[in-house]
Amino acid sequence: MVGVQLVAGSDFDFEIVVEHELLSESESGKISEKLKTPLNKFPKILKSDPQIMDLSPLPGQLVAIHRKDLNVKYTYYRVVVDTA
């Protein structure tokens, strides 16, 4: 998993963490079924996106993006593509 964490100094009090997770084929299938959406209809993320390059993704794989907003956690999904 790849994450970015920014922590402000004493003048500000905030933390940003963006975690990207490459899902297995099995996990991708479950998410696709749960959301009743084929993988080719998911929003796209470029294979060259700096946030996922360390994951060595292949086109067609699904990436889960985990975000936290105050006390709520959100998960977004993107399918990896070679080009826009």
GROMACS elastic network, one bead per residue, 0.5 to 0.9 nm:
[ bonds ]
;  ai    aj funct       b0    kb
    1    19     6  0.65069   500
    1    20     6  0.57405   500
    1    21     6  0.51338   500
    1    22     6  0.74839   500
    1    52     6  0.86712   500
    1    54     6  0.84898   500
    1    55     6  0.71805   500
    2    18     6  0.79023   500
    2    19     6  0.55504   500
    2    20     6  0.54247   500
    2    21     6  0.70797   500
    2    51     6  0.68584   500
    2    52     6  0.70271   500
    2    54     6  0.72228   500
    2    55     6  0.74764   500
    3    17     6  0.62215   500
    3    18     6  0.52320   500
    3    20     6  0.66244   500
    3    51     6  0.78404   500
    4    16     6  0.72796   500
    4    17     6  0.52989   500
    4    18     6  0.55127   500
    4    19     6  0.70385   500
    4    51     6  0.85195   500
    5    15     6  0.67658   500
    5    16     6  0.54503   500
    5    18     6  0.72493   500
    6    14     6  0.80586   500
    6    15     6  0.56277   500
    6    16     6  0.54501   500
    6    17     6  0.71130   500
    7    12     6  0.86935   500
    7    13     6  0.76673   500
    7    14     6  0.62031   500
    7    16     6  0.71336   500
    8    11     6  0.74064   500
    8    12     6  0.54941   500
    8    13     6  0.59808   500
    8    14     6  0.60387   500
    8    15     6  0.70130   500
    9    12     6  0.57972   500
    9    13     6  0.71813   500
    9    14     6  0.88918   500
   10    13     6  0.68720   500
   16    67     6  0.86184   500
   16    68     6  0.80472   500
   16    69     6  0.89557   500
   17    66     6  0.85424   500
   17    67     6  0.68850   500
   17    68     6  0.73134   500
   18    51     6  0.87292   500
   18    65     6  0.71071   500
   18    66     6  0.62795   500
   18    67     6  0.56506   500
   18    68     6  0.79762   500
   19    51     6  0.85267   500
   19    64     6  0.81832   500
   19    65     6  0.57769   500
   19    66     6  0.51965   500
   19    67     6  0.68546   500
   20    51     6  0.70330   500
   20    52     6  0.66851   500
   20    55     6  0.86007   500
   20    63     6  0.65703   500
   20    64     6  0.57639   500
   20    66     6  0.63926   500
   21    52     6  0.81814   500
   21    55     6  0.78672   500
   21    62     6  0.85903   500
   21    63     6  0.55217   500
   21    64     6  0.50733   500
   21    65     6  0.64249   500
   21    66     6  0.79478   500
   22    52     6  0.82053   500
   22    55     6  0.67205   500
   22    56     6  0.88603   500
   22    57     6  0.71482   500
   22    61     6  0.73151   500
   22    62     6  0.62366   500
   22    64     6  0.64155   500
   22    65     6  0.89475   500
   23    26     6  0.79526   500
   23    27     6  0.57908   500
   23    28     6  0.59835   500
   23    61     6  0.70624   500
   23    62     6  0.56039   500
   23    63     6  0.57928   500
   23    64     6  0.68447   500
   24    27     6  0.51335   500
   24    28     6  0.60684   500
   24    29     6  0.85691   500
   24    61     6  0.76918   500
   24    62     6  0.77493   500
   25    28     6  0.50535   500
   25    29     6  0.61806   500
   25    30     6  0.87399   500
   25    61     6  0.72912   500
   25    62     6  0.80616   500
   26    29     6  0.51820   500
   26    30     6  0.64033   500
   26    31     6  0.88344   500
   27    30     6  0.51346   500
   27    31     6  0.62859   500
   27    32     6  0.85940   500
   27    62     6  0.86855   500
   28    31     6  0.51844   500
   28    32     6  0.60653   500
   28    33     6  0.85854   500
   28    39     6  0.80844   500
   28    61     6  0.75855   500
   28    62     6  0.59640   500
   28    63     6  0.85570   500
   29    32     6  0.50527   500
   29    33     6  0.61341   500
   29    34     6  0.85179   500
   29    38     6  0.88063   500
   29    39     6  0.83924   500
   30    33     6  0.51550   500
   30    34     6  0.60152   500
   30    35     6  0.85700   500
   31    34     6  0.50123   500
   31    35     6  0.60622   500
   31    36     6  0.81935   500
   31    37     6  0.84252   500
   31    77     6  0.88936   500
   32    35     6  0.53498   500
   32    36     6  0.57341   500
   32    37     6  0.52107   500
   32    38     6  0.57656   500
   32    39     6  0.63819   500
   32    42     6  0.88727   500
   33    37     6  0.66524   500
   33    38     6  0.78195   500
   34    37     6  0.79604   500
   35    38     6  0.85920   500
   37    40     6  0.82434   500
   37    41     6  0.64200   500
   37    42     6  0.72421   500
   38    41     6  0.55751   500
   38    42     6  0.71718   500
   39    42     6  0.54374   500
   39    43     6  0.88364   500
   39    60     6  0.75026   500
   39    61     6  0.85556   500
   39    62     6  0.77691   500
   39    78     6  0.87831   500
   39    79     6  0.67443   500
   40    43     6  0.82573   500
   40    44     6  0.86887   500
   40    60     6  0.79075   500
   40    79     6  0.74683   500
   41    44     6  0.86238   500
   41    79     6  0.86146   500
   42    62     6  0.87554   500
   42    77     6  0.71082   500
   42    78     6  0.59144   500
   42    79     6  0.60050   500
   43    77     6  0.72138   500
   43    78     6  0.50618   500
   43    79     6  0.62866   500
   43    80     6  0.89176   500
   44    77     6  0.85367   500
   44    80     6  0.59020   500
   44    81     6  0.64308   500
   44    84     6  0.79839   500
   45    48     6  0.84156   500
   45    49     6  0.69266   500
   45    52     6  0.88394   500
   45    63     6  0.83184   500
   45    78     6  0.56972   500
   45    79     6  0.59622   500
   45    80     6  0.50458   500
   45    81     6  0.61392   500
   45    82     6  0.86347   500
   45    83     6  0.88449   500
   45    84     6  0.82139   500
   46    49     6  0.52161   500
   46    52     6  0.85955   500
   46    59     6  0.85619   500
   46    79     6  0.84004   500
   46    80     6  0.57015   500
   46    81     6  0.50982   500
   46    82     6  0.58460   500
   46    83     6  0.61860   500
   46    84     6  0.68610   500
   47    50     6  0.85368   500
   47    52     6  0.71278   500
   47    53     6  0.67082   500
   47    56     6  0.80808   500
   47    57     6  0.63146   500
   47    58     6  0.69935   500
   47    59     6  0.69061   500
   47    80     6  0.56341   500
   47    81     6  0.56683   500
   47    82     6  0.54449   500
   47    83     6  0.76945   500
   48    51     6  0.85189   500
   48    52     6  0.74038   500
   48    53     6  0.59299   500
   48    81     6  0.88406   500
   48    82     6  0.75543   500
   48    83     6  0.86259   500
   49    52     6  0.57231   500
   49    53     6  0.60961   500
   50    53     6  0.53196   500
   50    54     6  0.78459   500
   51    54     6  0.75173   500
   51    55     6  0.85872   500
   52    55     6  0.53145   500
   52    56     6  0.71528   500
   52    57     6  0.71092   500
   52    63     6  0.83573   500
   53    56     6  0.55018   500
   53    57     6  0.69724   500
   54    57     6  0.81567   500
   57    60     6  0.86489   500
   57    61     6  0.66951   500
   57    62     6  0.86787   500
   57    63     6  0.85628   500
   57    80     6  0.69830   500
   58    61     6  0.58284   500
   58    80     6  0.65848   500
   58    81     6  0.76873   500
   58    82     6  0.82725   500
   59    62     6  0.86721   500
   59    79     6  0.74900   500
   59    82     6  0.60836   500
   60    79     6  0.58152   500
   60    80     6  0.53152   500
   60    81     6  0.64297   500
   61    78     6  0.84782   500
   61    79     6  0.56786   500
   61    80     6  0.54725   500
   61    81     6  0.83554   500
   62    77     6  0.66786   500
   62    78     6  0.57282   500
   62    80     6  0.62340   500
   63    76     6  0.82270   500
   63    77     6  0.56069   500
   63    78     6  0.52262   500
   63    79     6  0.61387   500
   63    80     6  0.71549   500
   64    75     6  0.63134   500
   64    76     6  0.57025   500
   64    78     6  0.66608   500
   64    79     6  0.89704   500
   65    74     6  0.80662   500
   65    75     6  0.54310   500
   65    77     6  0.60968   500
   65    78     6  0.78109   500
   66    73     6  0.71007   500
   66    74     6  0.58265   500
   66    76     6  0.65666   500
   66    77     6  0.88968   500
   67    72     6  0.84645   500
   67    73     6  0.57442   500
   67    74     6  0.51741   500
   67    75     6  0.62964   500
   67    76     6  0.80829   500
   68    71     6  0.69577   500
   68    72     6  0.57565   500
   68    74     6  0.61645   500
   68    75     6  0.87753   500
   69    72     6  0.52302   500
   69    73     6  0.62398   500
   69    74     6  0.77377   500
   70    73     6  0.81537   500
   81    84     6  0.71322   500
